[in-house]
Amino acid sequence: MELGLVELLRAAWIAGTLPILIASLPCSWLGSFHGVVLGFGRRGKIMQSSAHYKFTVPQRFFSHFYVVAVAWTTLLLLATWMYACRMAPIVSEPFFYSDLGSYLAGRSNIFSFHRSRLISSENKYRIWLSVFLLLLMEVQVLRRLFETVYVFRYSASARMHIFGYLTGLFFYTVAPLTLCCTCAPEVFKFGINEVTEFLVKGRSSMQAIEFHWWNFVNPFSKLGWCQWIGAAIVLWGWIHQHRCHAILGSLREHVGKIDEYVIPRGDWFEIVSSPHYLAEIVIYAGMVFASGGADLTIWLLFGFVVANLVFAAAETHRWYLQKFDNYPSDRVAIIPFIC
Ligand SMILES: NC(=O)c1ccc[n+]([C@@H]2O[C@H](COP(=O)([O-])OP(=O)(O)OC[C@H]3O[C@@H](n4cnc5c(N)ncnc54)[C@H](OP(=O)(O)O)[C@@H]3O)[C@@H](O)[C@H]2O)c1
């Protein structure tokens, strides 16, 4: 049986989530396994001892994740958007039929074989949905890149485990791909054909792409209420995560020391210890909603995000309780009023 992209992505998310779930089980005989997973995931304030410096990188390398994420998400977004406009136009049907007419009139060739395929309405919708999800991801990773450079003030001594670093790079490569996995193989083929055609025939003989901005944007108006409610949920999480990051970034301005820790206050910090992780979960929940909730691969991505961040938040909460005697007793780790 041939393994496709979707199966590989699902296997990757399950392989990433299972160890965290197992390490979270409340079994004493799993204690050492819990310690191993925790060791890999530790960073910043919860990796203070110099004994742990082996196999670590500076925590400011977090910015690498978002450089990769912005470059990769932008590439996927542009390629999928271009593919959607050329192969799955929703408003300007004449444009679509002119391609078909051109093919039937014998103007097709080996480089434009892909243009000959008729795309059903259902598939058009699926392609435009991928463009929409990638747009949401783009908005998220652009803000995160900005914050790692301009908002956070990483202390020089803050480190993260090399395994956590590689996991971050893996995450931001595989997550955008997951959001467009149902059409990614055809987009890759389309991209390769376009590049080959360009290289062999030269720019002048390629089919001119007429830029009508309306064709690029109008198909989004055909998306359903699920997509817009999902986008509103993403926006809600996005705003709160930015506020919480601004609070974290400003904490050291007040104490004046780059490696000092204080109890954060304001916004969702009033109810949980890791509101920025909670906001991240809200953002990915919004993406699941926007996807229509029928794509198992996107659910598995969401499962990984929840498992990873709940695990990290539990450790962060323990750290706050140990570090500060006056830590607010009504604050829980990550799920408001629950845990
Ligand atoms: N999608 C995912 O699976 C995933 C995984 C990981 C992270 N993320 C996201 O990435 C973002 C950043 O995560 P992170 O784990 O790097 O956050 P973090 O450990 O809370 O650190 C963020 C920054 O704030 C500083 N800081 C944290 N608590 C502080 C305190 N009490 N006093 C003073 N400074 C404090 C940290 O300093 P130190 O460096 O000195 O600790 C660091 O510079 C989060 O919003 C998270 O959701 C997402």
The ligand as a Tripos MOL2 file, in Angstrom:
@<TRIPOS>MOLECULE
LIG
   48    52     1     0     0
SMALL
NO_CHARGES

@<TRIPOS>ATOM
      1 N1          2.0700   25.5610   19.0010 N.am      1 LIG1
      2 C1          2.8410   24.9860   19.9100 C.2       1 LIG1
      3 O1          2.8620   23.7580   20.0650 O.2       1 LIG1
      4 C2          3.7280   25.8470   20.7600 C.ar      1 LIG1
      5 C3          4.7800   25.2670   21.4780 C.ar      1 LIG1
      6 C4          5.5780   26.0920   22.2490 C.ar      1 LIG1
      7 C5          5.3100   27.4520   22.3220 C.ar      1 LIG1
      8 N2          4.3150   27.9970   21.6150 N.ar      1 LIG1
      9 C6          3.9550   29.4200   21.7390 C.3       1 LIG1
     10 O2          5.0680   30.2700   21.7800 O.3       1 LIG1
     11 C7          4.8390   31.3260   22.7040 C.3       1 LIG1
     12 C8          6.0610   31.4790   23.6040 C.3       1 LIG1
     13 O3          6.2310   30.2810   24.3440 O.3       1 LIG1
     14 P1          7.3500   30.1110   25.4490 P.3       1 LIG1
     15 O4          7.2260   28.7260   25.9490 O.co2     1 LIG1
     16 O5          8.6910   30.5990   24.9350 O.co2     1 LIG1
     17 O6          6.8510   31.1660   26.5580 O.3       1 LIG1
     18 P2          7.5170   31.4880   27.9530 P.3       1 LIG1
     19 O7          8.4300   30.3740   28.3930 O.co2     1 LIG1
     20 O8          6.4400   31.8690   28.8890 O.co2     1 LIG1
     21 O9          8.4820   32.7030   27.6570 O.3       1 LIG1
     22 C9          8.1610   33.8520   26.9280 C.3       1 LIG1
     23 C10         9.1220   34.9850   27.3300 C.3       1 LIG1
     24 O10         8.6260   35.5980   28.5160 O.3       1 LIG1
     25 C11         9.6070   35.5050   29.5640 C.3       1 LIG1
     26 N3          8.9070   35.1970   30.8050 N.ar      1 LIG1
     27 C12         8.0410   34.1560   31.0080 C.ar      1 LIG1
     28 N4          7.5550   34.2000   32.2720 N.ar      1 LIG1
     29 C13         8.1450   35.2730   32.8790 C.ar      1 LIG1
     30 C14         8.0670   35.8300   34.1810 C.ar      1 LIG1
     31 N5          7.2750   35.3000   35.1220 N.pl3     1 LIG1
     32 N6          8.8240   36.9160   34.4680 N.ar      1 LIG1
     33 C15         9.6190   37.4610   33.5250 C.ar      1 LIG1
     34 N7          9.7280   36.9930   32.2630 N.ar      1 LIG1
     35 C16         9.0090   35.9080   31.9370 C.ar      1 LIG1
     36 C17        10.5030   34.3670   29.1540 C.3       1 LIG1
     37 O11        11.7400   34.4960   29.8180 O.3       1 LIG1
     38 P3         12.7490   33.2250   29.9980 P.3       1 LIG1
     39 O12        13.2000   32.9110   28.6060 O.co2     1 LIG1
     40 O13        13.8300   33.6990   30.8830 O.co2     1 LIG1
     41 O14        11.9390   32.1280   30.5920 O.co2     1 LIG1
     42 C18        10.5550   34.5540   27.6530 C.3       1 LIG1
     43 O15        11.4410   35.5950   27.3240 O.3       1 LIG1
     44 C19         3.5830   30.9700   23.4980 C.3       1 LIG1
     45 O16         2.5170   31.8240   23.2050 O.3       1 LIG1
     46 C20         3.2510   29.5820   23.0840 C.3       1 LIG1
     47 O17         1.8580   29.3920   22.9460 O.3       1 LIG1
     48 C21         3.5120   27.2120   20.8370 C.ar      1 LIG1
@<TRIPOS>BOND
     1     1     2 1
     2     2     3 2
     3     2     4 1
     4     4     5 ar
     5     4    48 ar
     6     5     6 ar
     7     6     7 ar
     8     7     8 ar
     9     8     9 1
    10     8    48 ar
    11     9    10 1
    12     9    46 1
    13    10    11 1
    14    11    12 1
    15    11    44 1
    16    12    13 1
    17    13    14 1
    18    14    15 2
    19    14    16 1
    20    14    17 1
    21    17    18 1
    22    18    19 2
    23    18    20 1
    24    18    21 1
    25    21    22 1
    26    22    23 1
    27    23    24 1
    28    23    42 1
    29    24    25 1
    30    25    26 1
    31    25    36 1
    32    26    27 ar
    33    26    35 ar
    34    27    28 ar
    35    28    29 ar
    36    29    30 ar
    37    29    35 ar
    38    30    31 1
    39    30    32 ar
    40    32    33 ar
    41    33    34 ar
    42    34    35 ar
    43    36    37 1
    44    36    42 1
    45    37    38 1
    46    38    39 2
    47    38    40 1
    48    38    41 1
    49    42    43 1
    50    44    45 1
    51    44    46 1
    52    46    47 1
@<TRIPOS>SUBSTRUCTURE
     1 LIG1         1 GROUP 0 **** ****
